Amino acid sequence: MNRKSLLVALALVLVCLSPVWAYEGLSVATPYPSVTTGETELVIFDLTVKNYDLPPQRIDLSVSGIPDGWDYEFVGGGGLVDAVFVEPESNTKVQLWVAFNGGTASGRHEFSVEAKGSGHSFSLPLSLRLQQDLPQRLELDPELPFIKGTPDTDFTFNVALRNQSAREVLVDLDAQAPEGFSVQFSQQYGGKALSTVPLASGADESIKVTVKPRRDTPEGTYPVTVVAKSEAAQAIANLTMEIEGTPTLKVSGEGGLLSGTAVAGKEKTLAVEVSNTGTADVTDISLSAYKPSGWQVIFTPDTLENLPAGETREIQAVIRPSSNAITGDYSITVRANAKETSASEQFRITVKTSTLWGIVAILIIAAAGVVLVLAVRKFGRR
């Protein structure tokens, strides 16, 4: 082995045998050494003071380069402090509160936290940028922006409202909905009605938006716009309701009349109205009647292929009471049946016997009277 190789090998051995270099001293750290603020006149820095392999000692704290007119305090353990005590390889947490007046000029202001121990010191540079008008920002985020239902459905949307501003804001809630629709805001849990929501900086609130359509709302798609507005910001969420129509049948007499008269054994025509009071078409409607024994009821027409929502059809019901029916009130139930729905109504029919039979009865009674008189005269003389 030559001299050069021997020297290299010796150097490598010395490097391997020497202890790893470690920092000895103090440090002051904060997660956010540069902060931007607006109207707030107090800023708090969270500090960690650490002792790296030094004896236990007191570390004095101060701030240098603070702008004129600003105040600061170190806060720890629930009170004001000017120093901390730190064990070896340990740390102590403390806060720096910086207060400034509202007249401070906008821009970046720099200063330093000074930590001084026994023979060691550390300086942490900090910067505070003042901006008079920090932009406000709101967010509205619906969980499900599209819901299906019927006119009887309460459409409930869960919407997250977020304050992306640097300070607390008061948010007004409003909605734009079709005419006749009602919109209510409430807490996600608890159901308390809301019109305004206070939100801290960076906070969010879960809001329940309940939309009630009109009962007669036709089939279709209907938009609802939710608006959240603060003093200087606005957010919009577009919600959509798909309303499926509901067919509803109604049976009644002409003009709402549910009674009529008829003569035993003779036909009488009664006008019956079948209406669709729902919000969807009704198809394949058949008409039938529940009637007294011996009666006949014939509908013209007896079926309807289609009855659009909101329309009415007039049906002629030809009623023929039994020829043996006596004078009095009778009940007939008219029923309209469809695949989607059905309806029925009861009609009162007053039956009168034929006038001819009344005359015949009177003549029979009169003839009987005459026969009786003649019999009395003839047999009474004996």
Secondary structure as the mmCIF struct_conf table of DSSP 4:
data_model
#
loop_
_struct_conf.conf_type_id
_struct_conf.id
_struct_conf.beg_label_comp_id
_struct_conf.beg_label_asym_id
_struct_conf.beg_label_seq_id
_struct_conf.end_label_comp_id
_struct_conf.end_label_asym_id
_struct_conf.end_label_seq_id
HELX_RH_AL_P HELX_RH_AL_P1 ARG A 3 LEU A 17
BEND BEND1 SER A 18 SER A 18
HELX_LH_PP_P HELX_LH_PP_P1 PRO A 19 TRP A 21
STRN STRN1 GLY A 25 ALA A 29
BEND BEND2 PRO A 31 PRO A 31
BEND BEND3 PRO A 33 PRO A 33
STRN STRN2 SER A 34 THR A 37
BEND BEND4 GLY A 38 GLU A 39
STRN STRN3 LEU A 42 TYR A 52
BEND BEND5 ASP A 53 ASP A 53
BEND BEND6 PRO A 56 PRO A 56
STRN STRN4 GLN A 57 SER A 64
BEND BEND7 GLY A 65 GLY A 65
HELX_LH_PP_P HELX_LH_PP_P2 ILE A 66 PRO A 67
TURN_TY1_P TURN_TY1_P1 ASP A 68 GLY A 69
STRN STRN5 ASP A 71 GLY A 76
TURN_TY1_P TURN_TY1_P2 GLY A 77 GLY A 78
STRN STRN6 GLY A 79 VAL A 81
BEND BEND8 ASP A 82 ASP A 82
STRN STRN7 ALA A 83 VAL A 86
TURN_TY1_P TURN_TY1_P3 PRO A 88 GLU A 89
STRN STRN8 SER A 90 ALA A 99
TURN_TY1_P TURN_TY1_P4 GLY A 102 GLY A 103
HELX_LH_PP_P HELX_LH_PP_P3 THR A 104 ALA A 105
BEND BEND9 SER A 106 SER A 106
STRN STRN9 GLY A 107 LYS A 116
BEND BEND10 SER A 118 GLY A 119
STRN STRN10 SER A 121 LEU A 130
BEND BEND11 GLN A 132 ASP A 133
HELX_LH_PP_P HELX_LH_PP_P4 LEU A 134 GLN A 136
STRN STRN11 LEU A 138 PRO A 142
BEND BEND12 GLU A 143 GLU A 143
BEND BEND13 PRO A 145 PRO A 145
STRN STRN12 PHE A 146 GLY A 149
TURN_TY1_P TURN_TY1_P5 PRO A 151 ASP A 152
STRN STRN13 PHE A 155 ASN A 163
BEND BEND14 SER A 165 ARG A 167
STRN STRN14 VAL A 169 GLN A 176
TURN_TY1_P TURN_TY1_P6 GLU A 179 GLY A 180
STRN STRN15 SER A 182 GLN A 187
TURN_TY1_P TURN_TY1_P7 GLN A 188 GLY A 190
STRN STRN16 ALA A 193 LEU A 194
BEND BEND15 SER A 195 SER A 195
STRN STRN17 THR A 196 LEU A 199
TURN_TY1_P TURN_TY1_P8 SER A 201 GLY A 202
STRN STRN18 ASP A 204 LYS A 212
TURN_TY1_P TURN_TY1_P9 ARG A 215 ASP A 216
HELX_LH_PP_P HELX_LH_PP_P5 THR A 217 PRO A 218
BEND BEND16 GLU A 219 GLU A 219
STRN STRN19 GLY A 220 LYS A 229
BEND BEND17 GLU A 231 ALA A 232
STRN STRN20 GLN A 234 ILE A 243
HELX_LH_PP_P HELX_LH_PP_P6 GLU A 244 GLY A 245
STRN STRN21 LEU A 249 GLY A 253
HELX_RH_3T_P HELX_RH_3T_P1 GLU A 254 GLY A 256
STRN STRN22 SER A 259 VAL A 263
TURN_TY1_P TURN_TY1_P10 ALA A 264 GLY A 265
BEND BEND18 LYS A 266 LYS A 266
STRN STRN23 LYS A 268 ASN A 276
BEND BEND19 GLY A 278 ALA A 280
STRN STRN24 VAL A 282 TYR A 290
TURN_TY1_P TURN_TY1_P11 SER A 293 GLY A 294
STRN STRN25 GLN A 296 THR A 300
BEND BEND20 PRO A 301 ASP A 302
STRN STRN26 THR A 303 LEU A 307
TURN_TY1_P TURN_TY1_P12 ALA A 309 GLY A 310
STRN STRN27 THR A 312 ARG A 320
TURN_TY1_P TURN_TY1_P13 SER A 323 ASN A 324
HELX_LH_PP_P HELX_LH_PP_P7 ALA A 325 ILE A 326
BEND BEND21 THR A 327 THR A 327
STRN STRN28 GLY A 328 ASN A 337
BEND BEND22 LYS A 339 GLU A 340
STRN STRN29 SER A 342 LYS A 352
HELX_RH_AL_P HELX_RH_AL_P2 THR A 355 GLY A 380
#
